[in-house]
Amino acid sequence: MDILVCVKRVPATDSTIKVGSDGKSIDPSGVEFVPNPYDEFAVEEGIKTKEAHGGEVTLLSIGPAEAKKDLQKCLAMGADKAVLLTATEGSTDAKGVAEALAAKAKELNPQVIFVGKQSVDNDDAQTGPRMAALLGWACASDVTKLEIEGDTFKGERDIEGGKEAFEGKLPVVITCNKGLNEPRFANLKGIMQAKKKPFESSAAELAPPAAQLIELSPPPARPEPTILGEGAEAVAALIDKLQNEAKVL
């Protein structure tokens, strides 16, 4: 079975993010970039599917040349090869990314595509469903349980107040959520092997964004906390503020 996993390079969630000088992008200086955490669930599920059914796992990403480092981390987990379509940040939008990924997927001709349910930077959650629509494939989103047998798939996704079960026929795009699996750590052998695995890089052919980003701004700074004192004095001061300022009493 040929398996495709889409991986995005994103800032680590514990990085301090600053707006760049252009006011439309982040300042990358001092920021650690990592594979999108939800995409790690996709990589793990791709490897598990290969282990169960045979075949190859190909990684596919759009991003700067530096994204090779992040793809090598996923190769070290057990994927077989990687394809990087190089592009600068902000050169397209979710629609353009999905179109480029879907076009490459048609060349690679997998039976199943795994992606993270969303990226932790933009939170668009559009890539998987858009790819499925462009390819004319089934799409199962936010998946937390999956079984593939022959040319069929079935699984579950969490919904408010319960779970939703689904089933269908391959080919399919699966968007992976937390709980689907526990991504494995790459061992030293995997890290060394990753350096020798096939890696293809070429310029991405991207449509210009349909919508233009006008401005990027940080969230407003939190106000400094007010110390009201101690004991009964603090209680009285707190009640006064709740009544006269917050208007909640």
N, C-alpha and C positions, 0 to 999 in steps of 0.2 A: 504494500500500500504506500503510495506517495503522499506525504504529509507536508503541508506548508504551515509555518508559524510566523506571524508578523510581529515584529519587535520594534518598539520605539525607544529612543534615547531621551531621558527626561532628567531634570534636576532632582537630586536626592531630596526627600521630604524634610530632612533635618538641615538643609542648606539655608543660609541667609540670602534671600533674594532681594536684589535691588534693580530698579528700573534703569535701563540704559540711557545714554545721552540723547538718543533719538526720541525718547518718550514712547516708543512703540514695542520695545523688546526688553528682555532682561539683560543685565550686565553679567556676562559669563565669568568674569574674574572672581576667583575664589569659590566658585560653585562646583560641587562634585556632581558629575553626571553618571547615571546608572541605567540599566534596563528598566523599563516601566514595570513596577511591581505586579500589576495584573497580567502583564505579558509573561512573567515568570511562571504563572499558573498555566498559561498557554504552552510554554516550552515544555514544562513537566508533562502535561497531558499529551503533547505530541510524542515525547519520548516513550511514555507508557504505552501509547497506541502502537508505536513501532515495536516495542518489546513484545506486545501481545499478538500482533498480526504480521510482523516483518515489514520490510520496506525501508524508506529513507525519510529523514526529517531535514527539510530545507528551511533555513531562516531567511526572512525577507524584511528589509528595513529601508526607510527613506530618511536621510539625514546627512550631516556633515561627515567628512572623511574620518573624523575622530570617533564616529560611532562604531568603527571596526573593533575598538577595544571592548565595547559592550556586547557586540555580537560574539566575540571570542569567549566571553564569559559564558554565554549560552551554548556555544560549541563545546566548551569544557564540561557542561552538564551532560552532554550526550547527543546533541544534534550532529548531523553529518556534514553539512555544508552551509554556506551563507552567501547571500546576495545583497549587496548594498547599492542602492540607487542614491547617488550623492546629490544633495541640494542644500541651499542655505536656509536658515530659519526664516519663516515668514514668506517664502517664495510662492506658497500656494495656501489653500485652505483644506478643510476636511474633505470636500468634494474632490479637489484635485489629487489629494493623497490617495483616496479610495480608487480613483480612476487609474492612477499609475500602478498601484498595487494589483488591481484587478487585471490590468493589461499584462503585467508580468506573470500573474497567476495563470493566465490563459496559456502562456508559453510553457510554464513548468508543468501544467496539467495534473495537479494533485487531486485526490479523491476527497480530502477533508482539509479545511483551513482552520487553524486555531488563532484567535487573537484575544488580547485582554478585553474585558468588557468596556474599559475606558482608560485613558491615560491620566496620570495624576497631575499633569500640568494644565491641560486645557479642559479636561472633563467633558469632552464633546460626546463621547459614546456613539460616534457615527461610523467609524471605519468599518467594523464588521458588517452591520446591516447594509451599508452602501455597497460594499464589495459583493455581498450576496445578491443584491438587486441588479448590479451591473452584470454579474455572471449568470443570473437566472437560476441561482441555487436556493435551496432551503437555508434558513437561518434560525439558529437557536441561541437566544441571548441570555446573559446573566446565569450561565449554567453552573450548578453546584454538584451535579451527579451525572455521569455519562457512561453508557455502554455502547460499543460498536460490535456488531456481529454480522459478518458477510457484507451485504450492501444496505443494511439497516442500522439505524441509531435510535436510542431512546435515553431519556434522562429526566432530570428534575431541575427546576429553578425555584428560588425562594420568592414568594410574593407576600404582601402584607397579610398577616394572619394565617399563613399556611404555605403549602408547596404546590407547584404546578407541574404535572407530568406531561411529557411530550414524546413523540416518536415520528420517524420519517425515513426517507430513503436518501442514501448518498447520491451525489455529492452534497456537502453541507458546510456552512461557515458556523463555527462555534465560538461565541464570545464567553470567555472564562471569568468566573467570579471567585472570590475567596471562599474556601471550603471545598472546592472541587478536588484539591489535592494538596500535598505539602511539597513544594519545590525542593529538590535535592541540592545538596552542596557539591560543588565540583571538587574532586580530589586531585592530588598532585599529578597522577597519571593522566587524568582528563585535561588538566591545564596544559601539560606538555603536548598531548595529542592535538589539542585545539590549534596549536601553531602550525600544524602540518595539514590541517583539513582544507578542502577546496574553499576558496574565497574569491568571489567575483564582484567587481566594482565597476560601475558605469554611471554616467550622468543621467539623472532622472529627467524624463520629459513631462513637465508639469504645466497644466493650464494655469493662467493667472487667476488669483483669487476672485471669486464672485462678489465678495464683500471685503471692504478695506478696513483694516484696523486703524482707528483714529487715534486712540490714546490708551496707554497702559499706566495705571497708577497703583501705588501700594494702598493697603487698607488704612483707614485713619488710625492715628496713634491712640492707644488706650490712655484715658486720663489717670493721673497719679492717684493712688488710693488715699483716702482721708482717714486719719486715725482720730477717733472720737473720744479717746480716753479709756478709763478702766472702771469696772464696777457699775454702781447705780448711776453714776454721772454719765457713763457711756450709753446706758440703756435709754435714759431720758433724751440724750442728744440724737440717738438713732431713731427713736419714735418721732421726734420733731422733724427730722429730715424725711422720713417716710410719709408723714402727713403733709408737710408743707412744700417739699421739693419733688419727691417721687409721686405724690398724690395717690398712694396705694392704700392708705388707711383712712 
